[in-house]
Amino acid sequence: MKLPRPALLFLPLAALLAACSGGTPTEQAARMVNLQTVQSGPHIQAQELDGAIRRQPGNAGLYARRAVFRLDAGQTAAALQDINRALELDDAPGEYYFTKARALRTQGRLQATLAAAQEASKNGFSSPELNLLVGETNLAAHNYQAALDHLDRTLQQEPDHAAALFYKGIAYVALADTAQALDYLRASLSRDPRQPEILHQLAFLSNAYRLPAEAATYSARGLRLAPTYGPLWYDHGRQFDLQNQPDSARRYYARAALLDSTLYRADYRLALHDYKLRRYATALPRLQRALRRNPRLPNARQMLAESFESLGRYPEAADQYRLLVAENPGNRHWTYKAWKTGTRARLTSSADTLRRAAPAPVELIPAARPVL
Protein backbone atom coordinates (compact mmCIF):
# COMPACT_ATOMS: atom_id res chain seq x y z
CA MET A 1 0.00 0.00 0.00
CA LYS A 2 1.40 3.39 -0.98
CA LEU A 3 1.65 6.39 1.24
CA PRO A 4 -1.07 8.96 0.72
CA ARG A 5 -0.52 11.99 -1.45
CA PRO A 6 0.53 15.30 0.14
CA ALA A 7 -2.90 16.81 -0.48
CA LEU A 8 -4.49 14.49 2.07
CA LEU A 9 -4.91 15.21 5.76
CA PHE A 10 -1.72 15.85 7.74
CA LEU A 11 -1.14 15.65 11.45
CA PRO A 12 1.54 17.54 13.42
CA LEU A 13 4.44 15.65 15.02
CA ALA A 14 4.96 16.55 18.66
CA ALA A 15 8.46 15.25 19.31
CA LEU A 16 11.55 17.42 18.91
CA LEU A 17 14.35 16.25 16.67
CA ALA A 18 17.30 14.79 18.49
CA ALA A 19 20.81 16.11 18.87
CA CYS A 20 23.13 15.15 16.03
CA SER A 21 26.90 15.39 15.88
CA GLY A 22 26.96 17.43 19.07
CA GLY A 23 24.37 19.97 17.91
CA THR A 24 20.70 20.31 18.76
CA PRO A 25 18.41 21.39 15.93
CA THR A 26 15.88 24.11 16.62
CA GLU A 27 13.22 22.61 14.39
CA GLN A 28 11.11 19.50 14.33
CA ALA A 29 9.48 17.53 11.59
CA ALA A 30 6.45 19.44 10.47
CA ARG A 31 4.07 16.91 9.20
CA MET A 32 3.01 13.31 9.28
CA VAL A 33 0.73 11.86 6.65
CA ASN A 34 -2.55 10.29 7.66
CA LEU A 35 -3.30 6.70 6.71
CA GLN A 36 -5.88 6.53 3.91
CA THR A 37 -6.37 4.51 0.73
CA VAL A 38 -7.41 5.79 -2.65
CA GLN A 39 -9.58 3.93 -5.16
CA SER A 40 -10.84 5.05 -8.54
CA GLY A 41 -14.34 6.47 -8.53
CA PRO A 42 -15.32 5.71 -4.90
CA HIS A 43 -18.09 8.32 -4.90
CA ILE A 44 -19.73 6.72 -7.92
CA GLN A 45 -19.28 3.25 -6.45
CA ALA A 46 -21.02 4.37 -3.27
CA GLN A 47 -23.93 5.81 -5.23
CA GLU A 48 -24.35 2.54 -7.12
CA LEU A 49 -25.06 0.81 -3.80
CA ASP A 50 -27.87 3.19 -2.84
CA GLY A 51 -30.52 1.31 -4.79
CA ALA A 52 -29.36 -2.08 -3.51
CA ILE A 53 -29.61 -0.83 0.07
CA ARG A 54 -33.12 0.48 -0.51
CA ARG A 55 -34.11 -2.97 -1.76
CA GLN A 56 -32.28 -4.81 1.04
CA PRO A 57 -32.20 -2.52 4.09
CA GLY A 58 -31.24 -5.41 6.37
CA ASN A 59 -28.10 -6.41 4.44
CA ALA A 60 -25.11 -5.49 6.62
CA GLY A 61 -22.61 -6.25 3.88
CA LEU A 62 -24.07 -3.56 1.61
CA TYR A 63 -23.72 -0.90 4.29
CA ALA A 64 -20.16 -2.04 5.00
CA ARG A 65 -19.19 -1.86 1.32
CA ARG A 66 -20.72 1.60 0.93
CA ALA A 67 -18.88 2.73 4.07
CA VAL A 68 -15.57 1.79 2.45
CA PHE A 69 -16.40 3.64 -0.76
CA ARG A 70 -17.62 6.70 1.15
CA LEU A 71 -14.50 6.70 3.29
CA ASP A 72 -12.29 6.59 0.21
CA ALA A 73 -14.34 9.44 -1.29
CA GLY A 74 -13.65 11.59 1.78
CA GLN A 75 -17.21 11.32 3.13
CA THR A 76 -16.09 10.34 6.61
CA ALA A 77 -19.24 11.14 8.59
CA ALA A 78 -21.45 9.25 6.11
CA ALA A 79 -19.01 6.34 6.11
CA LEU A 80 -19.09 6.15 9.89
CA GLN A 81 -22.87 6.18 9.85
CA ASP A 82 -22.90 3.30 7.36
CA ILE A 83 -20.41 1.14 9.21
CA ASN A 84 -22.23 1.68 12.50
CA ARG A 85 -25.43 0.54 10.80
CA ALA A 86 -23.63 -2.54 9.47
CA LEU A 87 -22.42 -3.37 12.99
CA GLU A 88 -25.94 -2.99 14.36
CA LEU A 89 -27.08 -5.61 11.87
CA ASP A 90 -24.05 -7.91 12.29
CA ASP A 91 -21.30 -7.32 14.83
CA ALA A 92 -19.26 -10.42 14.01
CA PRO A 93 -17.05 -9.48 11.00
CA GLY A 94 -13.71 -8.08 12.08
CA GLU A 95 -13.30 -6.13 8.85
CA TYR A 96 -16.30 -3.98 9.81
CA TYR A 97 -14.43 -2.81 12.90
CA PHE A 98 -11.36 -2.13 10.77
CA THR A 99 -13.39 0.14 8.50
CA LYS A 100 -14.77 1.89 11.57
CA ALA A 101 -11.23 2.34 12.90
CA ARG A 102 -10.17 3.91 9.61
CA ALA A 103 -13.08 6.35 9.72
CA LEU A 104 -12.37 7.30 13.33
CA ARG A 105 -8.69 7.85 12.53
CA THR A 106 -9.62 10.19 9.72
CA GLN A 107 -11.57 12.23 12.30
CA GLY A 108 -8.52 12.31 14.58
CA ARG A 109 -10.20 10.29 17.34
CA LEU A 110 -7.13 8.36 18.41
CA GLN A 111 -8.37 6.36 21.39
CA ALA A 112 -11.61 5.43 19.65
CA THR A 113 -9.54 4.29 16.66
CA LEU A 114 -7.43 2.00 18.84
CA ALA A 115 -10.53 0.59 20.52
CA ALA A 116 -12.15 -0.21 17.16
CA ALA A 117 -8.91 -1.74 15.87
CA GLN A 118 -8.76 -3.95 18.97
CA GLU A 119 -12.30 -5.16 18.25
CA ALA A 120 -11.26 -5.95 14.69
CA SER A 121 -8.42 -8.09 15.98
CA LYS A 122 -10.65 -9.82 18.54
CA ASN A 123 -13.06 -10.72 15.76
CA GLY A 124 -10.39 -12.43 13.70
CA PHE A 125 -9.32 -9.66 11.34
CA SER A 126 -5.58 -9.65 10.65
CA SER A 127 -3.77 -7.72 7.94
CA PRO A 128 -0.70 -5.53 7.46
CA GLU A 129 -3.04 -2.55 7.10
CA LEU A 130 -4.54 -3.14 10.54
CA ASN A 131 -1.11 -3.19 12.18
CA LEU A 132 -0.10 -0.15 10.15
CA LEU A 133 -3.19 1.74 11.28
CA VAL A 134 -2.56 0.87 14.93
CA GLY A 135 1.13 1.75 14.60
CA GLU A 136 0.45 5.11 12.98
CA THR A 137 -2.29 5.94 15.50
CA ASN A 138 0.02 5.18 18.42
CA LEU A 139 2.66 7.33 16.78
CA ALA A 140 0.20 10.25 16.59
CA ALA A 141 -0.63 9.63 20.27
CA HIS A 142 3.10 9.73 21.18
CA ASN A 143 3.07 6.06 22.22
CA TYR A 144 6.30 5.42 20.37
CA GLN A 145 7.18 1.94 21.58
CA ALA A 146 3.67 0.66 20.88
CA ALA A 147 3.89 2.27 17.46
CA LEU A 148 7.17 0.53 16.70
CA ASP A 149 5.80 -2.84 17.87
CA HIS A 150 2.86 -2.70 15.47
CA LEU A 151 4.92 -1.30 12.60
CA ASP A 152 7.30 -4.23 13.10
CA ARG A 153 4.34 -6.58 12.80
CA THR A 154 3.42 -4.94 9.51
CA LEU A 155 6.96 -5.43 8.24
CA GLN A 156 6.96 -9.05 9.33
CA GLN A 157 3.94 -9.55 7.08
CA GLU A 158 5.22 -7.27 4.29
CA PRO A 159 8.97 -6.51 4.58
CA ASP A 160 8.85 -3.93 1.77
CA HIS A 161 5.87 -1.98 3.08
CA ALA A 162 6.87 1.64 2.28
CA ALA A 163 4.39 3.25 4.67
CA ALA A 164 5.52 1.10 7.63
CA LEU A 165 9.17 1.96 6.94
CA PHE A 166 8.24 5.65 6.71
CA TYR A 167 6.38 5.68 10.02
CA LYS A 168 9.22 3.81 11.71
CA GLY A 169 11.54 6.55 10.52
CA ILE A 170 9.25 9.21 11.99
CA ALA A 171 9.05 7.28 15.26
CA TYR A 172 12.84 7.20 15.51
CA VAL A 173 12.94 10.95 14.85
CA ALA A 174 10.71 11.39 17.90
CA LEU A 175 12.90 9.02 19.91
CA ALA A 176 16.04 11.03 19.07
CA ASP A 177 17.66 8.19 17.13
CA THR A 178 18.81 10.05 14.04
CA ALA A 179 20.74 7.21 12.45
CA GLN A 180 17.76 4.84 12.62
CA ALA A 181 15.40 7.56 11.43
CA LEU A 182 17.45 8.25 8.32
CA ASP A 183 17.91 4.56 7.60
CA TYR A 184 14.18 3.84 7.67
CA LEU A 185 13.23 6.96 5.72
CA ARG A 186 15.76 6.10 3.03
CA ALA A 187 14.49 2.52 2.96
CA SER A 188 10.95 3.83 2.54
CA LEU A 189 12.07 6.07 -0.31
CA SER A 190 13.74 3.16 -2.08
CA ARG A 191 10.37 1.31 -2.04
CA ASP A 192 8.35 4.35 -3.07
CA PRO A 193 10.76 6.73 -4.86
CA ARG A 194 8.06 9.10 -6.13
CA GLN A 195 6.52 9.95 -2.77
CA PRO A 196 7.03 13.70 -2.06
CA GLU A 197 6.25 13.38 1.66
CA ILE A 198 9.19 11.02 2.20
CA LEU A 199 11.47 13.40 0.29
CA HIS A 200 10.19 16.30 2.41
CA GLN A 201 10.95 14.49 5.66
CA LEU A 202 14.44 13.55 4.47
CA ALA A 203 15.14 17.11 3.32
CA PHE A 204 13.76 18.58 6.54
CA LEU A 205 15.78 16.22 8.71
CA SER A 206 18.97 16.89 6.72
CA ASN A 207 18.51 20.65 7.10
CA ALA A 208 17.80 20.27 10.82
CA TYR A 209 21.20 18.62 11.23
CA ARG A 210 22.87 21.19 8.98
CA LEU A 211 23.50 18.99 5.97
CA PRO A 212 22.25 21.44 3.31
CA ALA A 213 23.84 19.70 0.31
CA GLU A 214 22.06 16.46 1.17
CA ALA A 215 18.82 18.32 1.88
CA ALA A 216 18.99 20.07 -1.50
CA THR A 217 19.19 16.72 -3.27
CA TYR A 218 15.98 15.52 -1.66
CA SER A 219 14.05 18.80 -1.96
CA ALA A 220 14.99 19.34 -5.62
CA ARG A 221 13.93 15.80 -6.44
CA GLY A 222 10.67 16.32 -4.59
CA LEU A 223 9.91 19.60 -6.37
CA ARG A 224 10.26 17.88 -9.73
CA LEU A 225 7.60 15.40 -8.61
CA ALA A 226 5.31 17.83 -6.76
CA PRO A 227 6.00 21.43 -7.83
CA THR A 228 3.06 22.81 -5.84
CA TYR A 229 3.89 21.08 -2.53
CA GLY A 230 4.70 23.93 -0.14
CA PRO A 231 6.87 22.08 2.43
CA LEU A 232 9.40 21.14 -0.26
CA TRP A 233 9.74 24.80 -1.25
CA TYR A 234 10.44 25.58 2.39
CA ASP A 235 13.03 22.79 2.58
CA HIS A 236 14.79 24.06 -0.53
CA GLY A 237 14.84 27.60 0.84
CA ARG A 238 16.25 26.44 4.15
CA GLN A 239 19.29 24.87 2.53
CA PHE A 240 20.09 28.25 0.92
CA ASP A 241 19.72 29.90 4.33
CA LEU A 242 22.20 27.46 5.83
CA GLN A 243 24.66 28.33 3.06
CA ASN A 244 24.34 32.09 3.73
CA GLN A 245 22.32 32.86 0.59
CA PRO A 246 19.38 34.74 2.18
CA ASP A 247 18.03 36.27 -1.04
CA SER A 248 17.64 32.85 -2.67
CA ALA A 249 16.19 31.45 0.54
CA ARG A 250 13.64 34.26 0.70
CA ARG A 251 12.30 33.50 -2.78
CA TYR A 252 11.63 29.88 -1.83
CA TYR A 253 10.09 30.79 1.53
CA ALA A 254 7.75 33.26 -0.16
CA ARG A 255 6.64 30.59 -2.62
CA ALA A 256 6.10 28.10 0.21
CA ALA A 257 3.94 30.56 2.16
CA LEU A 258 1.93 31.32 -0.96
CA LEU A 259 1.27 27.64 -1.67
CA ASP A 260 0.46 26.67 1.92
CA SER A 261 -0.79 29.27 4.39
CA THR A 262 -0.28 26.83 7.29
CA LEU A 263 3.51 26.80 6.83
CA TYR A 264 4.32 28.98 9.81
CA ARG A 265 8.04 28.30 9.46
CA ALA A 266 8.05 30.05 6.09
CA ASP A 267 6.40 33.11 7.67
CA TYR A 268 8.87 32.94 10.54
CA ARG A 269 11.93 32.81 8.25
CA LEU A 270 10.62 35.65 6.08
CA ALA A 271 9.92 37.74 9.18
CA LEU A 272 13.40 37.02 10.50
CA HIS A 273 14.93 38.40 7.30
CA ASP A 274 12.70 41.49 7.41
CA TYR A 275 13.52 42.08 11.06
CA LYS A 276 17.27 41.97 10.40
CA LEU A 277 16.77 44.58 7.68
CA ARG A 278 14.64 46.70 10.08
CA ARG A 279 11.55 46.30 7.91
CA TYR A 280 9.39 46.05 10.99
CA ALA A 281 6.04 46.82 9.36
CA THR A 282 6.56 43.95 6.91
CA ALA A 283 7.76 41.57 9.60
CA LEU A 284 4.78 42.18 11.93
CA PRO A 285 1.99 40.25 10.15
CA ARG A 286 4.28 37.31 9.42
CA LEU A 287 5.38 37.09 13.04
CA GLN A 288 1.79 37.25 14.23
CA ARG A 289 0.72 34.43 11.90
CA ALA A 290 3.68 32.28 12.87
CA LEU A 291 3.10 32.75 16.60
CA ARG A 292 -0.57 31.87 16.31
CA ARG A 293 0.49 28.44 15.05
CA ASN A 294 3.55 27.98 17.26
CA PRO A 295 3.94 30.26 20.30
CA ARG A 296 7.37 28.79 21.08
CA LEU A 297 9.29 29.79 17.96
CA PRO A 298 12.80 30.96 18.97
CA ASN A 299 12.93 34.74 19.55
CA ALA A 300 9.70 35.30 17.60
CA ARG A 301 7.87 37.05 20.43
CA GLN A 302 10.89 39.20 21.18
CA MET A 303 11.02 40.27 17.53
CA LEU A 304 7.30 40.99 17.58
CA ALA A 305 7.56 43.13 20.72
CA GLU A 306 10.55 45.06 19.41
CA SER A 307 8.88 45.58 16.03
CA PHE A 308 5.82 47.10 17.73
CA GLU A 309 8.09 49.28 19.86
CA SER A 310 10.14 50.46 16.86
CA LEU A 311 6.93 51.47 15.08
CA GLY A 312 5.73 53.44 18.10
CA ARG A 313 2.89 51.03 18.84
CA TYR A 314 3.58 51.03 22.56
CA PRO A 315 0.40 49.40 23.94
CA GLU A 316 0.90 46.37 21.68
CA ALA A 317 4.60 46.27 22.46
CA ALA A 318 3.84 46.32 26.20
CA ASP A 319 1.43 43.40 25.79
CA GLN A 320 4.11 41.31 24.10
CA TYR A 321 6.76 42.22 26.67
CA ARG A 322 4.35 41.16 29.43
CA LEU A 323 3.97 37.80 27.72
CA LEU A 324 7.76 37.50 27.63
CA VAL A 325 7.84 38.23 31.38
CA ALA A 326 5.25 35.48 31.95
CA GLU A 327 7.29 33.05 29.84
CA ASN A 328 10.57 34.05 31.55
CA PRO A 329 9.78 34.74 35.23
CA GLY A 330 12.39 36.87 36.94
CA ASN A 331 13.94 38.17 33.71
CA ARG A 332 14.85 41.77 34.56
CA HIS A 333 15.29 42.86 30.97
CA TRP A 334 11.78 41.89 29.91
CA THR A 335 10.36 43.28 33.15
CA TYR A 336 12.03 46.62 32.45
CA LYS A 337 10.88 46.66 28.81
CA ALA A 338 7.30 45.88 29.85
CA TRP A 339 7.40 48.76 32.37
CA LYS A 340 9.03 51.17 29.90
CA THR A 341 6.66 50.54 26.98
CA GLY A 342 3.68 50.41 29.32
CA THR A 343 4.63 53.83 30.68
CA ARG A 344 5.07 55.25 27.19
CA ALA A 345 1.70 53.79 26.20
CA ARG A 346 0.02 55.52 29.15
CA LEU A 347 1.76 58.82 28.44
CA THR A 348 0.82 58.66 24.77
CA SER A 349 -2.76 57.85 25.69
CA SER A 350 -2.89 60.76 28.17
CA ALA A 351 -1.49 63.16 25.59
CA ASP A 352 -4.07 62.03 23.06
CA THR A 353 -6.84 62.49 25.62
CA LEU A 354 -5.68 66.02 26.43
CA ARG A 355 -5.54 66.92 22.75
CA ARG A 356 -9.08 65.65 22.23
CA ALA A 357 -10.35 67.49 25.34
CA ALA A 358 -8.73 70.84 24.53
CA PRO A 359 -11.19 73.48 23.22
CA ALA A 360 -10.88 74.31 19.58
CA PRO A 361 -9.04 77.57 18.93
CA VAL A 362 -11.35 80.57 18.41
CA GLU A 363 -10.79 82.46 15.19
CA LEU A 364 -11.08 86.20 15.82
CA ILE A 365 -13.06 88.15 13.25
CA PRO A 366 -11.38 91.46 12.53
CA ALA A 367 -13.45 94.58 13.02
CA ALA A 368 -15.11 95.84 9.87
CA ARG A 369 -13.30 98.70 8.24
CA PRO A 370 -15.39 101.72 7.23
CA VAL A 371 -16.12 101.95 3.56
CA LEU A 372 -14.65 105.14 2.27
RAKA-V67030 format. One record per run of one state. SS is the DSSP state (H for helix, E for strand, L for the rest). FROM is the first residue (numbers start at 1). TO is the last residue. Records with the same first field share a line. If there is no record, write none. Layout:
SS=FROM-TO / FROM-TO
This chain:
L=1-9 / 12-18 / 21-22 / 25-31 / 34-41 / 56-59 / 73-75 / 90-93 / 107-109 / 123-127 / 141-143 / 158-161 / 175-177 / 192-195 / 209-211 / 226-229 / 243-245 / 260-263 / 277-279 / 294-299 / 311-313 / 328-331 / 358-372
E=10-11 / 19-20 / 23-24 / 32-33
H=42-55 / 60-72 / 76-89 / 94-106 / 110-122 / 128-140 / 144-157 / 162-174 / 178-191 / 196-208 / 212-225 / 230-242 / 246-259 / 264-276 / 280-293 / 300-310 / 314-327 / 332-357
